[in-house]
Amino acid sequence: SPSQFSCSAMDPSSRGLLRGPEDEPSLESEGLPVRHRWFLVISGVMGICMACLILSPRLIHRTFVHDEEAIAMAHSDQLKGMMLFQFNPHWECFKPQNAEGCGRQAMALVTELLQRHNVDLANVVELPESYKPPKGWSMNCRPGGGGDTTCIIWRSNKWEVIGPSTECWFGRGRSCNVMTFEHVATKFKVSLAGAHFPHGAGTSWYSEFLGIL
């Protein structure tokens, strides 16, 4: 009848696919009581959870170490070929009678070189504070007396000022400027000393300037 299973006409290998309720194995018939079997199942699950708790900090630590190493390698690549720039167009270029010719050309040249070479840090001597660096760069100038200046220019989206310009003052037409920067990505720190050195390396004037710097 439809309510009964009949396997007489089926392939012997397929007999296991159809079983009646009386064919289901009993947990009791396997030797252990049901409550003992459930105890073993719960104990196994708890053991797996304990193993995960013990191993997961180690795996997380290894992951963090791997990530930190990868980040450090990527950051080291960013610091390769750091570009520095030093220039002194001289004060004569910015005299009123030369401002529209030599002065304008000198400022344009500074902008061109900063952008062309993607300069990180620059020291430009005797540059008027009226100069406006291109977008992405910032500037800080220190006077030296007599109209002399030393201007430090930096790539502001890569370097952050963490030490403001020092009170580096020599006077007598010779300026100096010292600033400390931190690379935004790598946190690498660098101090930049820009100066308009006096003539005569063997003179006391030169030695005094070095002492102040």
N, C-alpha and C positions, 0 to 999 in steps of 0.2 A: 504494500500500500504506500501512498505518498509520504506517510508519516514515518516510514521505516527506511533505513539505508540498505541498499542492495548493491553489492560489489561483484556479483557473480559474472557480470558481463564486462567488467572493466579490466584494464591492464593491471597486472599484479603490482607494478611499480607505482600505480596511482592510488592504491588502496589507502595509503596513509593520509590522503587529502581529505577524505570524508570519514569522520569518526562520530560515533554517537556519544552521548553524555557518559555512558557507562565505560567508554574507552579512555576518558581523561585520567591522567595519573593523579593520585592523591598525594598531598604533601605528607600526610601521615604515613603513607605506604613507603616513602623513601627512607624511613629510618629515624628522622628527627621530628619532634613535635613542631607544630606551626609556630608557637611562640618562640622556640629556639631559632627557627629559621629567620623570623623577623628580627630577632636580636642580632644575628650574624649580619643581616642586610644593613641594619642601622649602624652597627659597629664599623662595617666596611665604609659606609658613606662618611661617617665621622672621621675615620682614618684618612680618607682622601682629602677631606676639608682641612685637617691638621697639616697634612703634607703641603697643601697649597699655601697655608698661612706661613709655614716655615720657609718655603722656597721662594715665595713671591717677593719678599724684600731683596733677596739676592738677585733675582731676575731684574727687578726694578733698578737696583744699584748698577747692575751690569749695563742696563739700557741707558741710564743716565751717564755713566762713564763713557759709553760709546758715543752718545750724543754730544757730550762735552768735547771729546777728541775730534769729532767731525766738525763741530763749530770752530774749534781752535785752528784746525787745518784750513777751513774756509776763510777765517779771519787773517791768517798769516798770508794767504794769497792776496788779500785786499791791501796789505801793507807793502807788498813787493813793489819796488820802483816808486817809492814816495818821492814826489817832485818838489824840489826847493828852487827858489828864484831870488836872485840878488841883482839889484839894478840901481844905478845912480845917474840920473839924467842931468844933474848939476843945476845949481840955482840960477845960472845965467839964462837957462832956457825959459824960466818963468818970470823974468823981468817984464814989466808992463809993455815995453816995446816989442818983446818976443812972445808974449803970451798967446797971441792968435796964431802964430806960426809954429815955432819950436815947441812952445808949451802945449798947444793942442795936440800936436803930433806925438809928443812924449806920452801924454795921457792915453791917447789912442793905442800906442804901442804897448803900454802896460796892460791894458784891457785885452788886446789881441794875444799877448804872450800868456796871460793867465788862462784864457779860454783854450788856446791852441794846445797847450801842454798840460791842461787840467792840473794846474799847480795846487799843491796842498798848502804850503806855507811860503810866504815871500817876505823879503825885507827890501823896501824901496826907500832910498835916501833922498832927501831934499825934494820930496813930492809934496805939493801943496795939499793941505787938508780939505781943500775944495774938491779934490778928485773924488769921484763916485765909482767904487768898484762895480763890476758887472754883477748881475743877479746870481746868487749862490756863493758870493764871497763877502767877507766883512773886513773892516779896516780899523786899526787903532794907531794913532800917531802921537809921538812924544816930541816936544820941542827941545832944542839944544842952545837956544840963544841966537840972536842975530838973524832970525828967520829960518834957521836950520831945523829940519825934522827927520825923524826916522819912523817910517810907517810899516807896521807889520800887517800883512794881508793874509787871510786864511780862508780855506774852503769851508764855509759855515755848515754845510749839510754833512760834512765828514768829521769835522773837528769842533769840539766844544771848549770854550775858555773855562778853565777851572782855577787859574791863578791870574788875576787882573794885572795889567801892566804895572811895573815897579816904578818907584820914584827914582828912576835912574837919571841923574842930573849932573852934567859936567860943565855946561855953559861954554862960553868962548867959541861958539859956532860949531860945536860938536855934540851931536845928540846920540842917545842910546835908548833902547827899548827892550824889555825882557818880559815875556809872557809864557804861561804854561798851558798846554792843551791836552785834551784827552780824546782819543779816537772814538767816535760814537759806537762803532760796531765792536771793536776789540778791547776797548778800555785801555789801550796802550797810551802811556803818557810821554810827552816830550816838552822840553823847555826850549824856547827859541830866543836867542839874543841877537838883536839887530843893532848895528852901531855904525856911526860915521866916524871912522878912525882918523885921528890927526896924522899929519905928516911927521916923518922922523922917528923910525922905530927905536932908535937908540936914545931918544931924548927923555928927560924927566916928565915932560908933558904927556908923552905917549904912555909912560909907565903909570902915571897918575890916572889916566883915562882907563887903563886896563884894571887898575885897582878898584875904581868905582864900578866898572862893568861887572 
